[in-house]
Amino acid sequence: MRLVFAVAVASLAACGTSDSGPELLPGFDPGPPPVNGTQIIMAPVRNLVPGVSHEICSWTGIPVDSDLDVRKIQAFQLAGGHHVALYVTKVALPAGTSRECTDADMTNFRFVAGTANDGTPNEAPGDLVYRLPKGTTIAVQHHYINASDKVVDSQSALNIYYADKGTTYTPSASMAILDTNLTLPPGASTKDVHCTMNRDLDAWFSIPHMHKYGVTFSATLTHASTVTPIATEPTWDPGYEFHPPETYYDLATPLALKTGDSIDVHCGWNNTTDGNLKFGNEMCVFFAATIDRTNAGNLDCDGGDWGTF
């Protein structure tokens, strides 16, 4: 049976809703929007076949006109829902665009935070906030996998809680070690990405990232003469593309990345297609969330060269 989903995405601000409101499936009640925040209700996702995983990417059309700090997010899903993740993107497709996530979508989306499907909030630790940068648009990824033996419809909602005005917070930013010149020929291949830190950063969260052709992933941090593994996946699970292993560090003892330290990422693949795979179709990325005390923003080291994204 074909998966069907509508393309309407409703955004409910705390000041009120439209007269008709968004479509809600029977039994789906995400409650009122946050007093200081926004509630996004995704259109129903229909005809979820048992045992099949679906990653849906939805564009809300909500612009970020100035840097926006988010304290926490909270998701609600009907049966079949697995998780919801908040993203931003500079590829502003029409509001309500909703489809199975593509490699291009995941290249253009910038991860902010993810949360479970049961209403348990994901609150930034300590005094941190998730910062949505100016000039982006809010997007949502919602994942479904029907564990029953019947075809079902499902639906998701996401509450975004803004940081309290008048309270001092520290922004959380992103760091990515990657090489966008990646090209993988058919068959087995490997890639090594080397980066030397050009500033001090403290990371409180990290993940490895490859796509379905990945076979192995590792990342190490070299400080002085000491080499420390920071991500080790000798056997890459294709499911890690959307649900990678996560590592969290206590804010009191973060992963300290010092100027002059080096990060070395090694990836291996088995390209079973008959053509080359380029960056976007496949990736080799070490991603970290950092404590951005200097407001440096999102930083990437692309093929050894530092920049912003």
N, C-alpha and C positions, 0 to 999 in steps of 0.2 A: 504494500500500500504506500502511496506517495505521501511524504511529509508535506503538510500545508501550514503556512503561517501568514497572518495578515501583516500589513506594513505600517499600521498606525501605531505610534508610540505616544502615549499621553503623559504630559508633565503636569504635576499638580503642585503649585507653590502654596506656601502656608497661608497666603491671603485669600485662597478660595479655589473653586473648581468651576468648570463649565457647567451649563445647565444639564446637559445630557451625561457628561462624564465619560470615562473610557469604558470599553466593554470589559466586563468581568465574568469569567466562567463561574458556573454554579459552585458554591462552596469556597470561592476565593475571596478573602477579605484581608487586604493588607493593612487595614486600619487607616487612621488619618495621617496626613503628611506631618513631618516634623515642624515644630513651632519655628525653629531657626534652621530652615533647610528646604529641601525639595524632595518630592516623591515622584519617581518615574515608574509608570505602569506599562509594561510591555504588552503588546497585543498577544492574544492566545496563540500558542503553537499547537497545531492540530495533527492528529494521526501519527502519534509516536508509536512506532512498531516495537514490540518487546525486544530488549537486548541490543538495540541500535543506539549509538551515541550521536548526539547532535550538538554542535557548537553554533549558536546563533549570534551574529553580530548585528546590533541595532544602532542607528544614528538618531539621536534625540533632537537635533537642531538647536540645542541649547548652547549659545555661545559663551565663552569665557572672556569677557571684555576687559577684565583686569585680573591679576593673580588672585586666585580663590583658594582659601585654606579650608580644608575639610578635616573635621575631628574624627568622625567615624562614619561607617556605612553599615546598612542593615538590609538583608534581603528576605523575601518571602516567596515561596514557590509551591505550586500544587504538586501532587504525586508525579514522579518522573523528573522533577527538578533536582539538579545536583549542586550547582553553585551559580553565583552571579559575580561578575567582576566589573569594576568601574575603570574606564579608559578615557583618554582624550586623544583627539586626532586633529591634524591640520587638513585632512582630506574631508571636507564638509559636504557629504552627500545630502540629498534632500531629507528633511525631517520625516521620520517614519520608515526610511529605507531599512529593511530587515532581511537578512539572508544567512544561509550557511556561511560561516567564516571561511575566507579564502586565505592563501598564503600572503597575497598582497594586503589584505585587510590587517593581518597580524604583523606585517612589516610596518604599516602606517599607524597602527594603534600604539599608544604609549600607556603602559600599565600604571595604574594608580594604586588600587587595592582590590582584594577579592574577599568574599565572605560566603559562609555556608547558607544553606537554604531554609534554615529553621528559625530565623529571626534573631539569632545570636549576633550581636554587633561586633564588628571588627573596628576597634578603637586604636588609633595610633598610640604607641607606648609613650609613657612619660609625658613630657611637654611637647611632643612632636605633633605636627599636622601634615596631612597629605596635601601637597600644593598642586593645584591645577594651573598651569601657566597661561598667561594672557595670550590671546590669539588662537586658542584651540577651541574645539567643540566637544561636548560631552558625548561619549559613546558607551554602550553597554554590551558585554558579552554574557549570554546566559546559556548554561549547559544543561542538557537533559539526557537521561538514560533511563528508559522504561524497564524497571526490574520485575514488572508483573507479567502475566501471560496473556494480557489483553491489550489491544490498541487503545491508547488514551490521549486526551487533550491535556495540555498543561499551560501554565502561565507564571510569569515572574513580575515582581515589583522590587524596586530598590529605593531605600530611603538614604538621602545624603544629608548629614548633619554638619552644618558649617561651624567653624571655630567661633567661640564667643568673642564679641567685640569688647575691647578694653582689657583683654587678657593677653599676656605675652606668651607666644609659642615659638618653637624652633621648627623651621620647615624640614621635611624629609624630601630629599631629591633622589635622582637616579644616576647610576653609573653603569655603562655598558662597555665591555671589552669585546671587540668584534673585528671583522674584516669584510666590508661590503663588496670587495672585489672577488669574493669567493666564486669559484667555478669548479664543479665536480664532474669529471668525465664518467661515462658508464663504468660500472664495476666498483671495485674497492679503491678507496682513496683516503688520505688523511690530510689534516691541516693543522699547523701550529701558529698561534697568534701570540706575539710577545708585546708587552707594554710596560714602559717604565713610568712610575708615578711621578707627575710633575707638581704635586701638591700633597699635603696631608689630608686624608679623608678617613672618617670612621663609618663603617658599615654596620647596620643592625639587622640586615636581612639579605639573603642572596639565593639565587637559583641558577642552574645551568639551563641552556636553551638550544635545542636542535629540533628538527622535524622528523618525519616518519622514516627517512632513510638512514637515520643515525644508528651507529653501532656502539660507539664508546665515547665517553667524555671525561676529561679531567682538567682541573685547574689547580695551580700551585702559586703560593706567594713566597717570594724570596726576600728576606730581610737580612742584610749583612750576608753571612754565609749559611743562614738557616732557611731551609726549604720546608714549607708547611702546606700540606694538601688542604684546599678550601672547597673543592667539589670533586667527588670521585664516583663515577658511574661506569664501571667496567662493561656492563651490559645495558645499553640504552633501551628502555621500553618505549615503543612508539606512542603510548599514551602520555608520556612525559611532555609531548609537544604542547598540550594544553594544561597538564597537571604535573609540573616538574617537582622534583624533591625540593623542599624548602629548608633553609637553615636560618635560624634566628639567633641573634646575639643579644645578651643583656646590655642595656644602655650603659651600665657601669663598666662593662668589659667588652666593648664592641670589637669588631675586626678592624684593627688599626692598620691603615695603609699609609706608610710614610714616604715622603719625597725621596726618590731614588730607589725605592723598592720596585720589584718587578713582579708582574703577573703573567704567567704562561698558561695558555689554554691549548689543549690538544683535543681534536675531534676526529673521529673515524666514521666513515659511511660505507654503505653498499648501495650504489645507484643502480637500481634494477630497471631503469628506463633505457631507451636506446639513444638518448641525447644528453647533452650537458645540463646540469642543474646549476642555476645561478643563485646568488643571494636573494632571498625572498622565498624561492622554492625550497631551499635548504638554508640552514644557519649554523653558526658556531659562535655562541654568545655566552659570556659570563656576565650576569646582571646582578647589581646590588642596589639596595636602598640605603642611602647615606644620611647622616645627621648634618644638615647643611647650615652650619653655624655662620658661614660667610656669605650666604645667599648667592652661591656660585651657579645654582640651577642644575639642570640635567647635563651631565658630561659624558662624552664617549671617547674612547681611544680606538680609532678606526685604522687598522693596519699599522699601529704604532704612533699615529698622529692624534693629538688631543683636539677636541672640538666640543660643541654644544649641540643638543638636540631637543 
